[in-house]
Structure formats: structure tokens, C-alpha cells
């Protein structure tokens, strides 16, 4: 049987175009400046769940590329999902694990999250030493632009509150200053997450708030994020993971909750119910320890003046000590002048049932309650606490 040569040629042309279309650029490539000598590599990491986002040593390494002497690199082993996928690009020097991520200092961070859409090439330029800080995508998508804006918010917040700061662990005031600075830094990221229009940038911001996955100081933020994205994208697995993490049983007592009516084993050997001891207008439940330098400072310089000024006007302080040594606890109470207000402890150290019931691990901490025991505010310290109490007590 004879074949038509014209048809054969036409078929070959169609096949060639088909192959060209299938093999059209669908990879991530780029160029790095300032690449050191040696076998520098860049890795592509895919987080498998929400907790693996921006978390060092987690996530699946799906591809690697040698950075050439001229700084160029190229990935080709990319996910073929129809839906966009969050990936993390990380540069590593010899001796580092492929999925090591520097989350401590965004000015030196070695990774950058990007959204990958199959079939849409990404072209990257960056500096090797300041990879995240200098990271640029050519013609980025809307979500990748949002991730770059998040990078800028993170950098600015870090420079404002944390860069170059050093705090001495022996100095109670410096430790409180450090906690305040960290909280202010985190608030900038939380503000970004609250205003984000797209899920992925919001969740990356949420993870940057605490790569260690510790939201004890800001649990209300998790609850708000769950509430927002459960409405917007209820079926997304990462939203489901977020909302699971945001369940009340996984979080400390929240602002707006009624504080549990717990038994208080008093320093006087009595046992009292917390609700029976509430102030007529305001109660501060203070969680402290005799070995905690910031707590001792708070006793002497903040709580004593507040007590002296407002106790007769309806303010109560209920202190719970994370203690195991009774004599040391009693000495600290007396020396700080904290024997003016109620003092309780189970004397079981880290195994104390009181902190477990309210799901708190970190001290100093406090809960400010109204006359019915509803939490009005939490973890307000120093002058901010004095100002808060002054404003509230001035209300009719």
C-alpha cells in the first residue's frame, strides 16, 4: 500500500509542534549574584501540611539544582498538580540539610515561598547571601506579589523591633522588654494576615508569626484566622488543619471567655474557689514564680502600686505561683510585698494542675477579669498594665 508523502510530512509537522508544546518551558529558573566557590545548591521544598510551612527541617525536597559558576540554575522536576502549589526555594552551602530554613533573621534568610502553577515558568533573581531579602520574580502572579509584600512587611518589622537587639537573661526588665518587642514584631505579621485577600499569603504570614508553632501568647489570632478562612475556603485541607489547631481545648483561655472557677490552695493552707474571691470591679489573675526574674520585678514595681491605689476601689489580685519549694516561695512573697494579695500554689512545679486547666506554659502571664470573671485582657505588663487598670477603674 502506498502512502501519501504530503500527508506524512504534514503529520510529522503536527507531531513536532505537539512535542514542542509538551516540552515548552515549564520550570523554575534564575540567576544568583555573589555565589561563593564550592558546590552551592538550591533546593525546592514542598510543605505537606500547614505546620511544615516556613518550618526548618520539614517539608519534602522534590528537586535540587547545582548553582553554576555564573550563578544560573534551573529546576525541572516540578509538581504537575492542576491546582497551584506552595513551594519553598532554599539555597544551601555544603554541610547544610536540604530543608534547613533560616527563620530567625529575615535579613539573612535562605529561603523564599512561591506559588507554583503548572505550566507557568518562574524566573528568579536574587543575591546568594541575602536570598529572601533580594528575591525578585519576573512578572509575578498576584499571589506571588502578595508573598513578596509579606517578605517586605517581615523585613520592616524585624528591623524596627528586633534587629541588633540584645537582652540579658538575668535582667528581668530586659526580658520583659524582649517579650514586648517580639510581640510588636508578631503583630505586624498578624496585621498582614488579617488584611490578606488570598489564603496562601495569609497562612504563610500565620506561620511566620511562630515557625515554632507556639501561639500561646496570641491564640485569638488563630481563632480569627480560622473564622475568616472557614467562610472563604472551607474545604481547603490547610484551613481544616488551622481550625483543628484553633479548637478551645488546644488554646489558653481566650479574651471573652469566662475564667474557670478553679480551686486555690492558698499560702495560708486554706482552699478557696476563685470565683468567690473576685474583686467587685476588676481582678488580675497573676501567674508567676519565685525563680522568675521578670515576675519578681512585676511584683515590686507594678502590682504593689496597683494594689495600693485600687484595692479599696474594687480591685483584687489573685496570684498563682509555679512553685515546688514552699519556703522559697514564701520568702519571695514577703520580700516582694506580694503578701498584700491572695497567693496560691499547688507546689507541684511544672506539673501544676492550675496551669494545665487554663492551658498555659509560659510565665509571667496574667488574665484581667471583670466582676463576673470574664476575661477582658491578657498578658498586659509593666506600665501598660498600670495604664490599663487606671483607665478601667476610672469608668463609672
GIVENPE-V177132 format. One record per helix or strand of 3 or more residues. SS is the DSSP state (@ for helix, = for strand). FROM is the first residue (numbers start at 0). TO is the last residue. If there is no record, write none. Layout:
ss->{SS	SS}
from->{FROM	FROM}
to->{TO	TO}
This chain:
ss->{@	=	=	@	=	=	=	=	=	@	@	@	@	@	@	@	=	=	@	=	@	=	@	@	=	@	@	=	=	@}
from->{4	27	40	49	59	71	84	110	121	130	141	171	198	215	236	247	262	270	273	281	292	314	325	337	341	348	352	364	373	381}
to->{21	32	45	51	65	74	91	115	126	133	160	194	208	231	244	249	265	272	276	287	312	320	335	339	343	350	357	368	377	392}
